[in-house]
Amino acid sequence: MKDVNVGICGLGTVGGGTFNVLTRNAALIAGRSGCNIRITRVASRRNRDDLDLGDVAFSTEIFDVVNDPAVDVVVELIGGYETARELVLAAIVNGKHVVTANKALIAVHGNEIFTAAERAGVVVAYEAGVAGGIPVMKAVREGLAGNRIDWIAGIINGTGNYILTEMRAGRAFAEVLKEAQDLGYAEADPTFDVEGIDAAHKLTILASAGFGVPLQFEKAFTEGISSITPYDIAHAEQLGYRIKHLGIARRRDDGIELRVHPTLVPKSHLIAQVDGVLNAVLVDGDAVGQTMYYGPGAGDEATASAVIADLVDVARILASGSTLRVPYLGFTPDALENLDVLSMEDIQSAYYLRITALDRPGVLAKIASILSEHGINIESIMQKESEMKDGRIPVIILTHTVQERQINRAIEELESLSDTDGPVVRIRAENFN
């Protein structure tokens, strides 16, 4: 069998997992790829005592990997933006194929990287960058290639999903976040996870592959979960919904929606039942209908599974001598469309509204009148008289689907009423029909 020499940059969680799985399953992987995939060089800031590198060359300088003429494939697992970009572009210039788990790199610099790789005739593979061990990119780019994909929605950050799952028991956000950090699910700085940035990276890539558009991370809308309360989680449950932190991309005639935010989803839907640190992605195609891809979205060997799947694809190309490969975003470069990413005012959603109303005659009629004036129909309403405090009563409303600009204007008027107190809580809702 032909030898394919691999250099790994980064020996963190995923790097260690990749080394272990490649070593443990070497014979099986060779049988599937037609090549002996050999790790010949590793670079990391420090070595790991728990890994037996044997005769694998080790360096603390990551660019030693891309400059080694014996390395055929560079595996980039250092994360981040600029250094990873320099590393990957240098590998491409040196004629090396690249496998990466870096969703931030692809979402922000992917257009530049794919153009460079196309010109150099090398592969850049990134399955592990989206939803960890779930092979959703392969499904979107290959398995659903015959479909017009209308929308994609997913739980694509395990930390946020863990926090919202635990909050269903009435626990506060800050308490569960601290627990997630202690368990290693959340970073010391959890901003990327809880504010939706990590999910927006992944959604950007999914949307590009699903709709055939360039990567446009800078246009994605993000809203985090730090303002979600156990109170709203409990009352969403009473309405038959569960709150999930979703990434949603939808193709419309006038452009695409690209948004990450807390979302009410029906408890009966499969995605509402995905708990803990697990991920799930729904894809709706015109021929196949709804499909869902579910499993671990992070972790050492789960993510390594996706890294190695990409290595096997590259090895098969090298073994066969073929130049055929799946386009980076599932569409040939000349087929990509420059569709507009719609502003949030133009998106369409149903809404959960929580209004603190003063205990006065006619206040419900005033609230209903304002919503009606803005073309907003009410699906259900709860007036929580049993929770009245200091003459203030929570009023919870679930609307039908409307444009966000309609709800924005209605909220402005509701908050200006002398019969309401404080800001209106707004959470978007999706039924996925």
N, C-alpha and C positions, 0 to 999 in steps of 0.2 A: 504493500500500500504506500501511496505517496504520504510523506510527512508534511503537515501544516504546522508551522511554528508560530506560537502565540506569545505575545508579550502583554502582561497585565500591568496597568498603571493604577495603583491604589489597592491596598490590602485591608480595607475596612470590612464592614459587615458583608457586603456583596462580593468584594474581592476574595475574602476568605472562603465564602460559600462557593464561589465559582471554582477556586482552586481545589476544594475538597470534592465537589461533584465530578469535575473533569478527571481527577485522579481515581476516584472510587469507581466510576462507570466508564473507564477508558475503553474497554473492549466493546461494550454495548454501543458507545458513541461512534467508535470506528466502524462497526458494522452498519450503522445507519448513514454515516457520512461518506464511507468509502475511503477515508483518510485516517491516518494516525494524527490526532490533534494533540500536539505536544506543547506544554508550557515550557518555554526555554529561557524566558527572562521576566523578572518581576521588579517593579520599582514602587517604592512607598516611602513615606517620611520615616517610618520605622518598621523593623521586622516584627513578626508575631511569633511568640514562643510556642503557641499551640499549633503552628503549621510546620510540617517537616518539608522544607523546600528541596531537600536532597541536593542534586547537582544543578538545580535551576539557578541561574545567575541572578544575584540580588543587587539592587542599587537604590540609593536614596534620591537619585536624580531621574525624574520621570522621562525627560527627553532622551535619556540613554536608550529607552525602548524604541522610540520612533527612529532613532539614528542607527539602530542595529540592522545591518543589511540582511541578517539571517531571519529576522522577524517578518512573517507574512501578514499577520493580523494583529492590530493593536486593540486591546480591550480597555476602554477609558472608563474608569470607575472612581475618579477623584471628585466628581461633582463640581458645582459652581459654574461660573460663566467664562471669564476671560482666559484664565490659564487653560481650562479645558478646550476652549475655542482654539487657542494657539497650538495646543497639543494635537488636536484632531486635524487642523489644517496642515500642520507640519507632516503628520503621517500621510495625508493625502498627497502632498507634494513629493514625498519619498516613495509613492506608489504602493502604499500599504492599505489594505482593507481595514475598516474600523467597525468595532461593535461597542455600543455605549448604552449605559443605563441612565443617562443624564437627560431627564425631560426638560430641565431649565435650559440646557444648551440647545436642544433641538427646537424648543418653542421660540427662543429668542434669536438664535443664529442659524437655524436650520436651512433657511432659504440660501444663505451664503455657502454653507457647508455642502448642501446637495448640488449646487451649481458647480462648485470646485470638484466634487467627486465625479460628477457626470463628465466633466472635461478630462479628468485624469483616468477615467475608466475603472474606478474602484468602487467598492460597495461601502456604504455607511448604513449599518443596521441598528435599530433602536427599540426592538420589541420590549425590552426590560424597562424602558423609560415610562411606559404607560401601564398602570395597574399591575405592576410586579410580575407575579407568575402566571397571570391570566393571559392567554394568547389572543388578546382582543385585536391587536393591530393586524395580525395575520388573518383573522376572521374578516375584518373590514376590508383589507386590501385584496384578499384572495378569495376567501369563502363566499363573500357577498358581492363579488365583482359584477355579477349580472343584475344587481339591484340599483334602482335610484334610492338612495338613502335620504329619508325625509327628516329624521331627527335622531339624535343620540343623547342619552341622559345617563348619568352615572354617579355612584358613590365612589369617588376616586381618590379619597384621602382617608386612610384608616384611623388616623388620630382623631379627626373630627367625628367620624362615625362612632368611635369608642366613647367619646365624651357625650354625644347626644343619646347613645344607648344607656349609659349609666345615669344620665339626668332623668330618665323616665321613672326612676325610683324616687324622685323628688330631691336629688342632690344638686347642689349649686355648681355652676360652671367652674368657678375658681377652685373648688375642692376637687372636682374630677380632673381638671387640667393638671393640678399638682400630682395626683395619682398617676396620670398618664406619663408625666415626666419621670416619676420614680420608677415606673415599669419599663422605661426606655421607649415608649411609643411616641413621645413628644420630645422635641429638642429643648435645651435650656431657653432658647429664644423660639417660642412656638408660632411666631407670626405667620410664616409661610403656610403652616397647617391650618390654624384656626381662622385666619383671615381669607382663606381661599386661593392664595397665590399658587401653591403647589397644585391644587386641583385645576386652576386655570391653565397652567403649563400643559397638563395632560389633555385637557379639553381642547386646547388649541390644536394639538397634534391630531386628536381624533376627528375634529371638525375638518381639518385640511384633507385627511385621508378619506373621510366620508363624503365630502361635498366636492372635492377637487378644486380647492382654493389654496392660495399661498398661506403660509403660517403668519398669523396676525395677533400674536399674544398681546401686544400693546393696546389692542382694541377690546380685549375681553373685560367684561364687567365682573367685579368681585365684591362680595359681601360676606363677612365672617359670621361666626356663631356666638361671639362673646356676649351679645345682647339677648340671646335666647334664654328664657327663664323656665324653671320647672312648671310654673303656672300655665304658660302657653302650651307647653308640651302636654300637660294633663288635659287641658281643654280642647286641644286638637284631637286628642284621643276620644274625648266625648263626642266629637263631631264625626268620628270614624276615620281619622287621619293620623299619620305619624310624621314627625318632623325629621327630615334628612337633609344633610348638606350636599346638594347636588350640583354637578356641572351639567348644563343643558345647552345643546347646539341644535338649532332648527333651521332648515332651509325653507325660505319663502320666496315668492315671486319677486319681491323687492329687495332681497338680500338675505343675510343669515343672522340669526340670534346667537350670541356667544356670551354665556353668563354663568356665574357661580354664586349661589346664595342658598340660605335655608329655604326648604320647600316642604309644604304639606303634600303627602302622597297618600292615597287610600290604603288603609291597613290591609285590605284584601290583596293588594298588588304584591307580587313576589319581592320587588325591590324594597318594600317597606319592612320586610322580614329579614333583611340582611343586617346583622348586628355586630357589635364589637369592632375589631380592627379589619374585618373583611371588606372587600371591594365588590362592586357589581356594576356592569355596564349594560344598559338597554340600547339596542339598535333597531330602528324601524325601517324596513325596506319595502318597496312597493310590491315585490314579488313574494318575499318570504314572510312579511308581517313583522311582528315583534320577536326578537331573540334576546336572550340575556346571558351574559358571561360573568361567572361568579367564582370567587376564590380569594386566596391571600394576595393582597396588593403590595406587600413588602415582606421583608425577612431575608435572611442570608441565602438559604438554598431555594426558597420559592423564587426569588428574583434571579438567582443563578440559573434556574431552569430556563428562564427566558433568554438570558445571556448566551447559554450554551446552544439553545435552539437557533439563535442567529449565527453562532460559530459553525454549526452544522450546515446551515444554508450556504455560508461562504465556502466552507470546505468542499461541498458538493460542486460548486462552480469551479473551484481550483482543480478538483479531481477530474472533472469532465472536460476541462479546457473551454467550456462554453462562456460566451459573453452575455447570455440571456439572464436577466434577473428581473424581479418585480420592481417597478418604478418606486422611488423613495416614498411618495405619497399615494401610491396606488394608481396614479394617472401619469401619462407621459407629460413631460414639462410643457409641451405646446398645447396640451388639453386643459391646463389649469385655467380657471376663470377668476377674474378679479372682481368678485362679488363684494358689495358693501357689507360691512358689519353694522347692523342697525343699532341706533342708540337705545338706551333702556326705555325711553319714552315711547318707542315704537313697538316694544315687545308686547305680546299678548299673554295674559295669565288670569287665573282666578286669584282671589285674595282673601286671606284671613285678616280681619281688622278687630283690634281690641280698643274700645273707646271707654274712657272713664267719664260717665255722665253724672250730673248732679240730679238729686232726687226731686225733680220738678215735673209738674203735669206737662204733657205734650213733647217731652224731650225726644222720645222715640220717633214721633211723627216728624220732628225737625230733621233728625238724622236720616230717616228714610227719604224725606223730600230732597235733601241735598244729594244723596246718592242717585235718586231718580233723575234729577236735573242734569246729572252728568252721564246719563245713559247706563247706569250701573244697576243691574238686577240682583236682588238678594236671594240666595239659595236657602240660607237658614240664619236664624238669629237666636241668641240666648241672652236674656237679661238676668244677671246673677243677683237677685234681690237678697238671697241668703248671705251674700258676701258684702253687703252694703257696709261701709265704714265712713263715719264722719259725713254722712249724707251723700256719699259718692258710690255709684253702682257700676260695676264692670258690664259693658255691653259687648258681646262678641258676635261678629257678623262674618258669614262666608258668602262671597259674591260669585256670580257667574263670570265667565271669561270676558275681559275687557282690555283695552289698551292701557298701558301704564300711565300715559299722560292723563287719562280720565281719572284714574285713582289718585294721582298726585294732586290734581286740582280739587277733587272732592275732599281729600285729607286736609288741604289748606283751609277750606271752608269749615270743616268739622272742628279743627283746632282753634279757629277764630270765634266759634260760638261761645256765648256767655254761659251756656248750659253744659259745657264740657270742661274737663280739667286735665291739663298736661298733654303730652304728645300722643298721637294715635299709633299703636303698635301695628305694623303691617308685615305680614309674611306671605309670600307668594305660594300658590297651590297649583299642582298639576295632576290631571287624571290619566294622562297617557292613553287617551282614546284614539 
